[in-house]
Amino acid sequence: MLKNGLYIAFVVTLVIGLLFYGDSPEQLLGSGQDKKAAKIYPYAIAHHASTRHFANDGTLDYEFVASRLEHYQLTEDQAPEDENRVYTLIDLPVLTIFQGEQPWRVEAKKGKLLGDGQSIELWEDVVIRQKNESGTYTQLTTNKLLILPHEKVAQTEEAVKINSPRGEMTGVGMVADLAERKITLLGKVRGTHDPI
């Protein structure tokens, strides 16, 4: 009888060992997590941040203000190789691009400054506004926008609405050369304008 009990204990131990062979201690204890599901924390946080960029001739090129910045520097195991591993999330960004006497003001609720610092993605209630010589405004609204501040270019694949003193236009997709004051709607363009 004792011999059978030892045999049964040996078999049970062997079966249990085979069932859990190769599992990490975290998996055995039930606390294993996928690395990508782990919480990612910012490298640095700044409140009420602002910066100014000047052109080579010393004139103010653009000014950037944000309510909050969260800077991230991800490791290889936190982000795939094709993703930006260095970026900054932005709350309430305001970008003023200076061009002549009438600067362009770009606002949104959220944004993301990409690692190279050459582009800014904006989303949620994006508005671009410029005061005209007559004191009225030209205003563009969209849901998502990519800004290249050094080139003074804004572009989107989303729906765009343009209100100006002359009328209203809508379209899907846009490239705006803010330096040249040239806005190109890419598709589904419709508009109304005041009589000339």
N, C-alpha and C positions, 0 to 999 in steps of 0.2 A: 504494500500500500504506500509506504514511504517512497519507494522507488517510482511509482506512478505519479505521486505528487510532485517530485523533483522533475520528472519528465514533462508534466503539464506546465509547471512554472517556467522551465527552460523554453518550451514552445511559445508560450504567451510572451515572454521577454523577447524572443526572436521576432515574432510577428509585430510587436509594438516597435521594435528597433527598425524593421524593414519599412513600416508605414511612415516613419518620420526621418528616415535616412536622407541626408542631403539638405534638410531644411535648416535655415538659420535659427539661432535662438529667438530672434524677434518673431519669426513665423510660428515657432512652437509656442511662444507666449501670447500670440495673437495681437502683437502691436506692430507688425510690419507695415510699412507704407511705401508706396511708389515714390521715387525721388521727385518726379514731376508734380505729384500731388502735394508735396511738402510746401509749407508757407514760405514765400520769398519775401525777405525784408529789405527795405531800402538801405543803400550804403550811406546816404546822407539826406537830410531834410532841411529845407530852407523856407522860411516864412517871409512874405512881403519882399520878394526878390526883384531886382531890376538890373538891367545892364544897358549900356549904350555902345554902339559900334560906329566908328568914324571912317570916312573914306580916306584915301591916300592924300587928298588935298586938305584934310582937316575938317571938312564939313560933316555934320551929323548925318549918318546914313540911315540908321534905324535905332529904335529904342524898344526894349522888351521889358514888360512888367508882369508879374504873376503873384497871385495870392499865396500859392504854396508850390514848392518843387520837391519831388521825391526822386533821387538819383539811384539808379540800379546798375550794378556791375555783376552780371551772372557768370557762373562757371560753366564749363562744358556739360556737366551733368544736370544743370538747371535749365538749359535751353539748347535746342538743336543747333547744329552748325549754321543752318541757313537763316536763323533768326538773329536780330540785333541783340547782342548780349550787354551792350552799354546803351542806356537810354534814360531819359528823365520824364516822369509824368508831371503834368502841369495842371493846376486848378486856376480857373479864371485868367487865362492868358490874354494879354493885350499887347499887340505889336503895332508900333507906329512906324511906317516906312516914309521917309522924307524924300520928296521929289518936287523940286520947285517950291512954289508958295503954298500949294495945297497938299499936305501929307495924306497918305492912306492910313486909316485906322482899322485894324483887324482884331475882332474880339470873338471869344468862344467860352463855353463853360469848361471844356476839357481839352487837353493837348498832350503831345508827346514830342520831345526833342530827341532826335535820333543821335546816336553816338558820335557821328562825325561833326555834329553841330551845324551842318549845312542845310538841314531841312527840318521843318516843324509840321507835324500832323495835328490838325484841329478837328474837333467834332462837338456836337450838341450846340445848336443855336449859333452857328458861325455867321458873323456879319462883317462885311467889308464896307467901309464908308469913306467918301471923300467929299469935302466941301467944294462946291463950284465957285467960279468968280462972282456969280450973282448972289452968293450967300445960301443957296439951296444945296441939297445933297444928292449924290448918286450913291445908291446903296445896293449891295449884292447880298443875298442870303442863301445859305445852303446847309446841308447836314454834316458834310465832311469836306476838308480842304487840306491840300498840301502846299506849304509856303516854302519857297527858296529865297530867304531874305537877302542874300548877297546879290542874287540875280534880279531881285524884285519881281518874281514870277509867282503866281498863284494858280493852282489847277485842281480840278475835281472831275470825277466821273458821275457824280450825283446830280440831282435836279438843282437848278439855279434859278433864282428870281432876281431880276434887276429892276429897280425903281429909280427913275431919274426925272428931272423937271419936264422932259419931253415925252415921257410915257413909261410903259412897263413891258418887259420882255421876260420870257421864261424859256428854258431849254434844259437839255440833259448833257452834262459834260461841259467843261469850260477851261480855257487857258487864258489867263489875264497877264499881260505884260504891263505891270504897274508903272514902270519907268516911262513907257511910251504911251500910256493911257489907252491901250488897245485891248479890248475884251472880245474873245472869240467863243461863241457858243457852238458846241460840236454836233448837236442833234436835237430833233423835235422842237425846233425854235418857233415860238409864237410871240406876237407882240401887239400892243396898241400904242398909238402915239397921238399927241395933241395935233390939231391942224396947224399947218405951217402958214 
